[in-house]
């Protein structure tokens, strides 16, 4: 029972990668918007 089904591993990996990418894109978007505001000012 120690073996985990492959679909479970793939699903968990995709969820983790999705969360990491979401946070990374959100931070990158916020920094880009802040830079644009500084340029406009």
N, CA, C and O atoms as a Maestro MAE file, in Angstrom:
{
 s_m_m2io_version
 :::
 2.0.0
}

f_m_ct {
 s_m_title
 :::
 protein
 m_atom[164] {
  # First column is atom index #
  i_m_mmod_type
  r_m_x_coord
  r_m_y_coord
  r_m_z_coord
  i_m_residue_number
  s_m_chain_name
  s_m_pdb_residue_name
  s_m_pdb_atom_name
  i_m_atomic_number
  :::
  1 25 0.836 -1.214 0.000 1 A "UNK " " N  " 7
  2 3 0.000 0.000 0.000 1 A "UNK " " CA " 6
  3 2 0.861 1.251 0.000 1 A "UNK " " C  " 6
  4 15 0.355 2.372 0.042 1 A "UNK " " O  " 8
  5 25 2.190 1.038 -0.048 2 A "UNK " " N  " 7
  6 3 3.068 2.205 -0.004 2 A "UNK " " CA " 6
  7 2 3.102 2.911 -1.363 2 A "UNK " " C  " 6
  8 15 3.423 4.097 -1.437 2 A "UNK " " O  " 8
  9 25 2.768 2.181 -2.444 3 A "UNK " " N  " 7
  10 3 2.806 2.789 -3.770 3 A "UNK " " CA " 6
  11 2 1.613 3.701 -4.006 3 A "UNK " " C  " 6
  12 15 0.464 3.319 -3.781 3 A "UNK " " O  " 8
  13 25 1.907 4.918 -4.464 4 A "UNK " " N  " 7
  14 3 0.831 5.877 -4.754 4 A "UNK " " CA " 6
  15 2 0.514 5.827 -6.243 4 A "UNK " " C  " 6
  16 15 1.437 5.835 -7.058 4 A "UNK " " O  " 8
  17 25 -0.767 5.775 -6.627 5 A "UNK " " N  " 7
  18 3 -1.135 5.739 -8.056 5 A "UNK " " CA " 6
  19 2 -0.563 6.931 -8.812 5 A "UNK " " C  " 6
  20 15 -0.504 8.041 -8.284 5 A "UNK " " O  " 8
  21 25 -0.143 6.693 -10.051 6 A "UNK " " N  " 7
  22 3 0.464 7.751 -10.867 6 A "UNK " " CA " 6
  23 2 -0.478 8.941 -11.060 6 A "UNK " " C  " 6
  24 15 -0.031 10.080 -10.926 6 A "UNK " " O  " 8
  25 25 -1.769 8.729 -11.370 7 A "UNK " " N  " 7
  26 3 -2.676 9.885 -11.548 7 A "UNK " " CA " 6
  27 2 -2.715 10.782 -10.320 7 A "UNK " " C  " 6
  28 15 -2.846 12.000 -10.441 7 A "UNK " " O  " 8
  29 25 -2.600 10.177 -9.129 8 A "UNK " " N  " 7
  30 3 -2.620 10.990 -7.906 8 A "UNK " " CA " 6
  31 2 -1.377 11.862 -7.841 8 A "UNK " " C  " 6
  32 15 -1.454 13.035 -7.475 8 A "UNK " " O  " 8
  33 25 -0.224 11.287 -8.199 9 A "UNK " " N  " 7
  34 3 1.030 12.055 -8.177 9 A "UNK " " CA " 6
  35 2 0.959 13.188 -9.199 9 A "UNK " " C  " 6
  36 15 1.337 14.321 -8.904 9 A "UNK " " O  " 8
  37 25 0.469 12.876 -10.407 10 A "UNK " " N  " 7
  38 3 0.378 13.897 -11.458 10 A "UNK " " CA " 6
  39 2 -0.576 15.009 -11.024 10 A "UNK " " C  " 6
  40 15 -0.274 16.190 -11.195 10 A "UNK " " O  " 8
  41 25 -1.714 14.637 -10.471 11 A "UNK " " N  " 7
  42 3 -2.691 15.645 -10.041 11 A "UNK " " CA " 6
  43 2 -2.119 16.535 -8.957 11 A "UNK " " C  " 6
  44 15 -2.258 17.757 -9.018 11 A "UNK " " O  " 8
  45 25 -1.475 15.937 -7.966 12 A "UNK " " N  " 7
  46 3 -0.898 16.731 -6.877 12 A "UNK " " CA " 6
  47 2 0.200 17.647 -7.407 12 A "UNK " " C  " 6
  48 15 0.305 18.802 -6.995 12 A "UNK " " O  " 8
  49 25 1.016 17.128 -8.321 13 A "UNK " " N  " 7
  50 3 2.099 17.940 -8.882 13 A "UNK " " CA " 6
  51 2 1.536 19.122 -9.662 13 A "UNK " " C  " 6
  52 15 2.044 20.237 -9.542 13 A "UNK " " O  " 8
  53 25 0.493 18.893 -10.461 14 A "UNK " " N  " 7
  54 3 -0.095 19.976 -11.254 14 A "UNK " " CA " 6
  55 2 -0.708 21.027 -10.338 14 A "UNK " " C  " 6
  56 15 -0.618 22.222 -10.622 14 A "UNK " " O  " 8
  57 25 -1.333 20.595 -9.239 15 A "UNK " " N  " 7
  58 3 -1.935 21.558 -8.308 15 A "UNK " " CA " 6
  59 2 -0.840 22.417 -7.676 15 A "UNK " " C  " 6
  60 15 -0.969 23.638 -7.588 15 A "UNK " " O  " 8
  61 25 0.236 21.766 -7.239 16 A "UNK " " N  " 7
  62 3 1.339 22.511 -6.604 16 A "UNK " " CA " 6
  63 2 1.961 23.482 -7.604 16 A "UNK " " C  " 6
  64 15 2.201 24.644 -7.277 16 A "UNK " " O  " 8
  65 25 2.224 23.003 -8.831 17 A "UNK " " N  " 7
  66 3 2.815 23.879 -9.841 17 A "UNK " " CA " 6
  67 2 1.866 25.027 -10.165 17 A "UNK " " C  " 6
  68 15 2.314 26.156 -10.367 17 A "UNK " " O  " 8
  69 25 0.573 24.760 -10.218 18 A "UNK " " N  " 7
  70 3 -0.399 25.815 -10.507 18 A "UNK " " CA " 6
  71 2 -0.382 26.892 -9.441 18 A "UNK " " C  " 6
  72 15 -0.435 28.082 -9.750 18 A "UNK " " O  " 8
  73 25 -0.308 26.475 -8.185 19 A "UNK " " N  " 7
  74 3 -0.276 27.463 -7.094 19 A "UNK " " CA " 6
  75 2 1.008 28.281 -7.158 19 A "UNK " " C  " 6
  76 15 0.981 29.502 -7.007 19 A "UNK " " O  " 8
  77 25 2.134 27.603 -7.382 20 A "UNK " " N  " 7
  78 3 3.423 28.314 -7.442 20 A "UNK " " CA " 6
  79 2 3.422 29.296 -8.614 20 A "UNK " " C  " 6
  80 15 3.836 30.444 -8.454 20 A "UNK " " O  " 8
  81 25 2.963 28.859 -9.788 21 A "UNK " " N  " 7
  82 3 2.925 29.749 -10.949 21 A "UNK " " CA " 6
  83 2 1.976 30.912 -10.697 21 A "UNK " " C  " 6
  84 15 2.272 32.045 -11.075 21 A "UNK " " O  " 8
  85 25 0.840 30.643 -10.061 22 A "UNK " " N  " 7
  86 3 -0.123 31.710 -9.776 22 A "UNK " " CA " 6
  87 2 0.480 32.769 -8.877 22 A "UNK " " C  " 6
  88 15 0.328 33.963 -9.133 22 A "UNK " " O  " 8
  89 25 1.162 32.343 -7.826 23 A "UNK " " N  " 7
  90 3 1.788 33.309 -6.909 23 A "UNK " " CA " 6
  91 2 2.891 34.072 -7.631 23 A "UNK " " C  " 6
  92 15 3.007 35.286 -7.467 23 A "UNK " " O  " 8
  93 25 3.711 33.369 -8.437 24 A "UNK " " N  " 7
  94 3 4.812 34.012 -9.156 24 A "UNK " " CA " 6
  95 2 4.287 35.051 -10.140 24 A "UNK " " C  " 6
  96 15 4.821 36.156 -10.224 24 A "UNK " " O  " 8
  97 25 3.240 34.698 -10.886 25 A "UNK " " N  " 7
  98 3 2.667 35.635 -11.857 25 A "UNK " " CA " 6
  99 2 2.053 36.826 -11.134 25 A "UNK " " C  " 6
  100 15 2.181 37.960 -11.596 25 A "UNK " " O  " 8
  101 25 1.389 36.585 -10.008 26 A "UNK " " N  " 7
  102 3 0.771 37.684 -9.258 26 A "UNK " " CA " 6
  103 2 1.841 38.649 -8.767 26 A "UNK " " C  " 6
  104 15 1.678 39.864 -8.875 26 A "UNK " " O  " 8
  105 25 2.931 38.118 -8.229 27 A "UNK " " N  " 7
  106 3 4.015 38.990 -7.739 27 A "UNK " " CA " 6
  107 2 4.649 39.732 -8.914 27 A "UNK " " C  " 6
  108 15 4.912 40.931 -8.817 27 A "UNK " " O  " 8
  109 25 4.894 39.037 -10.016 28 A "UNK " " N  " 7
  110 3 5.518 39.664 -11.184 28 A "UNK " " CA " 6
  111 2 4.607 40.748 -11.753 28 A "UNK " " C  " 6
  112 15 5.088 41.807 -12.156 28 A "UNK " " O  " 8
  113 25 3.300 40.499 -11.792 29 A "UNK " " N  " 7
  114 3 2.353 41.486 -12.312 29 A "UNK " " CA " 6
  115 2 2.322 42.710 -11.402 29 A "UNK " " C  " 6
  116 15 2.272 43.840 -11.887 29 A "UNK " " O  " 8
  117 25 2.353 42.494 -10.089 30 A "UNK " " N  " 7
  118 3 2.299 43.621 -9.154 30 A "UNK " " CA " 6
  119 2 3.559 44.466 -9.284 30 A "UNK " " C  " 6
  120 15 3.480 45.693 -9.234 30 A "UNK " " O  " 8
  121 25 4.714 43.838 -9.449 31 A "UNK " " N  " 7
  122 3 5.955 44.598 -9.579 31 A "UNK " " CA " 6
  123 2 5.961 45.352 -10.907 31 A "UNK " " C  " 6
  124 15 6.427 46.490 -10.968 31 A "UNK " " O  " 8
  125 25 5.453 44.733 -11.965 32 A "UNK " " N  " 7
  126 3 5.409 45.410 -13.261 32 A "UNK " " CA " 6
  127 2 4.472 46.611 -13.202 32 A "UNK " " C  " 6
  128 15 4.804 47.667 -13.740 32 A "UNK " " O  " 8
  129 25 3.313 46.479 -12.566 33 A "UNK " " N  " 7
  130 3 2.371 47.587 -12.475 33 A "UNK " " CA " 6
  131 2 2.984 48.713 -11.657 33 A "UNK " " C  " 6
  132 15 2.798 49.887 -11.980 33 A "UNK " " O  " 8
  133 25 3.711 48.369 -10.606 34 A "UNK " " N  " 7
  134 3 4.350 49.398 -9.794 34 A "UNK " " CA " 6
  135 2 5.411 50.130 -10.615 34 A "UNK " " C  " 6
  136 15 5.539 51.350 -10.511 34 A "UNK " " O  " 8
  137 25 6.163 49.408 -11.419 35 A "UNK " " N  " 7
  138 3 7.183 50.047 -12.253 35 A "UNK " " CA " 6
  139 2 6.522 50.963 -13.277 35 A "UNK " " C  " 6
  140 15 7.007 52.067 -13.522 35 A "UNK " " O  " 8
  141 25 5.429 50.519 -13.872 36 A "UNK " " N  " 7
  142 3 4.734 51.350 -14.855 36 A "UNK " " CA " 6
  143 2 4.223 52.626 -14.204 36 A "UNK " " C  " 6
  144 15 4.319 53.701 -14.796 36 A "UNK " " O  " 8
  145 25 3.681 52.522 -12.991 37 A "UNK " " N  " 7
  146 3 3.189 53.714 -12.297 37 A "UNK " " CA " 6
  147 2 4.337 54.688 -12.046 37 A "UNK " " C  " 6
  148 15 4.171 55.898 -12.197 37 A "UNK " " O  " 8
  149 25 5.502 54.160 -11.663 38 A "UNK " " N  " 7
  150 3 6.650 55.028 -11.414 38 A "UNK " " CA " 6
  151 2 7.071 55.720 -12.715 38 A "UNK " " C  " 6
  152 15 7.430 56.897 -12.707 38 A "UNK " " O  " 8
  153 25 7.027 54.996 -13.818 39 A "UNK " " N  " 7
  154 3 7.410 55.595 -15.100 39 A "UNK " " CA " 6
  155 2 6.417 56.691 -15.494 39 A "UNK " " C  " 6
  156 15 6.819 57.748 -15.980 39 A "UNK " " O  " 8
  157 25 5.123 56.440 -15.285 40 A "UNK " " N  " 7
  158 3 4.118 57.435 -15.658 40 A "UNK " " CA " 6
  159 2 4.273 58.698 -14.816 40 A "UNK " " C  " 6
  160 15 4.123 59.811 -15.320 40 A "UNK " " O  " 8
  161 25 4.574 58.517 -13.531 41 A "UNK " " N  " 7
  162 3 4.739 59.688 -12.664 41 A "UNK " " CA " 6
  163 2 6.012 60.428 -13.065 41 A "UNK " " C  " 6
  164 15 6.348 61.449 -12.465 41 A "UNK " " O  " 8
  :::
 }
 m_bond[163] {
  # First column is bond index #
  i_m_from
  i_m_to
  i_m_order
  :::
  1 1 2 1
  2 2 3 1
  3 3 4 2
  4 3 5 1
  5 5 6 1
  6 6 7 1
  7 7 8 2
  8 7 9 1
  9 9 10 1
  10 10 11 1
  11 11 12 2
  12 11 13 1
  13 13 14 1
  14 14 15 1
  15 15 16 2
  16 15 17 1
  17 17 18 1
  18 18 19 1
  19 19 20 2
  20 19 21 1
  21 21 22 1
  22 22 23 1
  23 23 24 2
  24 23 25 1
  25 25 26 1
  26 26 27 1
  27 27 28 2
  28 27 29 1
  29 29 30 1
  30 30 31 1
  31 31 32 2
  32 31 33 1
  33 33 34 1
  34 34 35 1
  35 35 36 2
  36 35 37 1
  37 37 38 1
  38 38 39 1
  39 39 40 2
  40 39 41 1
  41 41 42 1
  42 42 43 1
  43 43 44 2
  44 43 45 1
  45 45 46 1
  46 46 47 1
  47 47 48 2
  48 47 49 1
  49 49 50 1
  50 50 51 1
  51 51 52 2
  52 51 53 1
  53 53 54 1
  54 54 55 1
  55 55 56 2
  56 55 57 1
  57 57 58 1
  58 58 59 1
  59 59 60 2
  60 59 61 1
  61 61 62 1
  62 62 63 1
  63 63 64 2
  64 63 65 1
  65 65 66 1
  66 66 67 1
  67 67 68 2
  68 67 69 1
  69 69 70 1
  70 70 71 1
  71 71 72 2
  72 71 73 1
  73 73 74 1
  74 74 75 1
  75 75 76 2
  76 75 77 1
  77 77 78 1
  78 78 79 1
  79 79 80 2
  80 79 81 1
  81 81 82 1
  82 82 83 1
  83 83 84 2
  84 83 85 1
  85 85 86 1
  86 86 87 1
  87 87 88 2
  88 87 89 1
  89 89 90 1
  90 90 91 1
  91 91 92 2
  92 91 93 1
  93 93 94 1
  94 94 95 1
  95 95 96 2
  96 95 97 1
  97 97 98 1
  98 98 99 1
  99 99 100 2
  100 99 101 1
  101 101 102 1
  102 102 103 1
  103 103 104 2
  104 103 105 1
  105 105 106 1
  106 106 107 1
  107 107 108 2
  108 107 109 1
  109 109 110 1
  110 110 111 1
  111 111 112 2
  112 111 113 1
  113 113 114 1
  114 114 115 1
  115 115 116 2
  116 115 117 1
  117 117 118 1
  118 118 119 1
  119 119 120 2
  120 119 121 1
  121 121 122 1
  122 122 123 1
  123 123 124 2
  124 123 125 1
  125 125 126 1
  126 126 127 1
  127 127 128 2
  128 127 129 1
  129 129 130 1
  130 130 131 1
  131 131 132 2
  132 131 133 1
  133 133 134 1
  134 134 135 1
  135 135 136 2
  136 135 137 1
  137 137 138 1
  138 138 139 1
  139 139 140 2
  140 139 141 1
  141 141 142 1
  142 142 143 1
  143 143 144 2
  144 143 145 1
  145 145 146 1
  146 146 147 1
  147 147 148 2
  148 147 149 1
  149 149 150 1
  150 150 151 1
  151 151 152 2
  152 151 153 1
  153 153 154 1
  154 154 155 1
  155 155 156 2
  156 155 157 1
  157 157 158 1
  158 158 159 1
  159 159 160 2
  160 159 161 1
  161 161 162 1
  162 162 163 1
  163 163 164 2
  :::
 }
}
